[in-house]
């Protein structure tokens, strides 16, 4: 049974040789982060990937010509965001295979035929796509880098927790290797969108 420790503790003091080992492994800065609001014996929180929101990955480009769907036999009133003159957006969509494309849609992200859209007079579609991609890709960099850093910390905590627990087994003679699921600590790669990505419903 490990002694209880406060939720926040300073990293153990290291001698010069130990610091050199961490530095050569590129882990000297990580060592301090491992102990931020954590100590061995406590639960190791796993990071959750931040997802792109509709607001962050879309841009308004015009209005609806008419209620959607046109001539629909509505069993319930047509929602405000699907009515004539409702704002329409161009959004970046990403499928389960990490393919990116553009989608013409309403404020809920539901598809709208391009032929049913009145573009704003000032719309420069190429420029809007460029701006949309730039914002999306900047967020992608931030989300992925933040996640991978958190994964690195969780991995370090897992290894450290195992080593601390091992010292309490068999009088400190246990030398069993660290085992963990590699998939759990796999880094994620950036998935970027580009101005020449296809339009999912651009030909409708």
For each residue, the residues with C-beta under 8 A, 3 or more apart:
1:
2: 40 41 164 165 168
3: 41
4: 41
5: 9 39 40 41 42
6: 9 39
7: 37 38 39 42
8: 35 36 37 38 39
9: 5 6 35 39
10: 35
11: 14 31 32 34 35
12:
13:
14: 11 18 19 22 31
15: 18 19
16: 19 20
17: 20 21
18: 14 15 21 22
19: 14 15 16 22 23 28
20: 16 17 23 24
21: 17 18 24 25
22: 14 18 19 25 27 28 30 31
23: 19 20 26 27 28
24: 20 21
25: 21 22
26: 23 30
27: 22 23 30 31 156
28: 19 22 23 31
29: 32 33
30: 22 26 27 33 34 152 153 156
31: 11 14 22 27 28 34 35 156
32: 11 29 35 36
33: 29 30 36 153
34: 11 30 31 38 153 156 157 160
35: 8 9 10 11 31 32 38 39
36: 8 32 33
37: 7 8
38: 7 8 34 35 42 44 157
39: 5 6 7 8 9 35 42
40: 2 5 160 161 164 165
41: 2 3 4 5 161 164
42: 5 7 38 39
43:
44: 38 154 157 158 161
45: 154
46: 154 184
47: 147 150 151 154
48:
49: 143 147 188
50: 143 146 147
51: 143
52: 56 57 92 94 136 139 140 143
53: 56 57
54: 57 58 89 91 107 108 109
55: 58
56: 52 53 135 136 139
57: 52 53 54 91 92 132 135 136 139
58: 54 55 89 90 91 92 105 109 132
59: 89 90 91 128 131 132
60: 87 88 89 120
61: 88 89 90 104 117 119 120 123 125 128
62: 87 88 117 118 119 120 123
63: 84 85 86 87 88 117 118 120
64: 67 68 82 83 84 85 86 88 106 112 116 117 118
65: 84 116 117 118
66: 70 84 116
67: 64 70 72 78 82 83 84
68: 64 72 78 82 83 106 112 116
69: 72
70: 66 67 116
71:
72: 67 68 69 78
73:
74: 77 78
75:
76:
77: 74
78: 67 68 72 74 82 83
79: 82 83
80: 83 86
81: 86 87 106 107 108
82: 64 67 68 78 79 86 106 110
83: 64 67 68 78 79 80 86
84: 63 64 65 66 67
85: 63 64
86: 63 64 80 81 82 83 106 107
87: 60 62 63 81 106 107
88: 60 61 62 63 64 104 105 106 112 117
89: 54 58 59 60 61 104 105 106 107
90: 58 59 61 102 103 104 105 125 128 129 132
91: 54 57 58 59 102 103 105 109 132
92: 52 57 58 100 101 102 103 132 133 136 193 197
93: 100 101 102 103 200
94: 52 98 99 100 191 193
95: 98 99 101
96:
97:
98: 94 95 191
99: 94 95
100: 92 93 94 191 192 193 194 197
101: 92 93 95 197 198 199 200
102: 90 91 92 93 129 132 197 198 199 200 202
103: 90 91 92 93 109 111 199 200 201
104: 61 88 89 90 111 112 113 114 117 199 200 201 202
105: 58 88 89 90 91 108 109 110 111 112
106: 64 68 81 82 86 87 88 89 109 110 112
107: 54 81 86 87 89
108: 54 81 105
109: 54 58 91 103 105 106
110: 82 105 106
111: 103 104 105 200 201
112: 64 68 88 104 105 106 116 117 201
113: 104 116 117 201 204
114: 104 117 199 201 202 203 204
115: 204
116: 64 65 66 68 70 112 113
117: 61 62 63 64 65 88 104 112 113 114
118: 62 63 64 65
119: 61 62 123 125
120: 60 61 62 63 123
121:
122:
123: 61 62 119 120 128
124: 127 128
125: 61 90 119 128 129
126: 129 130 195
127: 124 130 131
128: 59 61 90 123 124 125 131 132
129: 90 102 125 126 132 133 195
130: 126 127 133 134 195
131: 59 127 128 134 135
132: 57 58 59 90 91 92 102 128 129 135 136 193
133: 92 129 130 136 137 192 193 194 195 197
134: 130 131 137 138
135: 56 57 131 132 138 139
136: 52 56 57 92 132 133 139 140 192 193
137: 133 134 140 141 190 192 193
138: 134 135 141 142
139: 52 56 57 135 136 142 143
140: 52 136 137 143 144 190 191 192
141: 137 138 144 145 190
142: 138 139 145 146
143: 49 50 51 52 139 140 146 147
144: 140 141 147 148 188 189 190
145: 141 142 148 149
146: 50 142 143 149 150
147: 47 49 50 143 144 150 151 188
148: 144 145 151 152 187 188
149: 145 146 152 153
150: 47 146 147 153 154
151: 47 147 148 154 155 185 186 187
152: 30 148 149 155 156
153: 30 33 34 149 150 156 157
154: 44 45 46 47 150 151 157 158 185
155: 151 152 158 159 180 185
156: 27 30 31 34 152 153 159 160
157: 34 38 44 153 154 160 161
158: 44 154 155 161 162 180 185
159: 155 156 162 163 178 180
160: 34 40 156 157 163 164
161: 40 41 44 157 158 164 165
162: 158 159 165 166 178 180
163: 159 160 166 167 178
164: 2 40 41 160 161 167 168
165: 2 40 161 162 168 169
166: 162 163 169 174 175 176
167: 163 164 172 174
168: 2 164 165 172
169: 165 166 172 174
170: 173 174
171:
172: 167 168 169
173: 170
174: 166 167 169 170
175: 166
176: 166
177:
178: 159 162 163
179:
180: 155 158 159 162 184 185
181: 184 185
182: 185 186
183: 186
184: 46 180 181
185: 151 154 155 158 180 181 182
186: 151 182 183
187: 148 151
188: 49 144 147 148
189: 144
190: 137 140 141 144
191: 94 98 100 140
192: 100 133 136 137 140
193: 92 94 100 132 133 136 137 197
194: 100 133 197
195: 126 129 130 133
196:
197: 92 100 101 102 133 193 194
198: 101 102 202
199: 101 102 103 104 114 202 203
200: 93 101 102 103 104 111
201: 103 104 111 112 113 114 204
202: 102 104 114 198 199
203: 114 199
204: 113 114 115 201
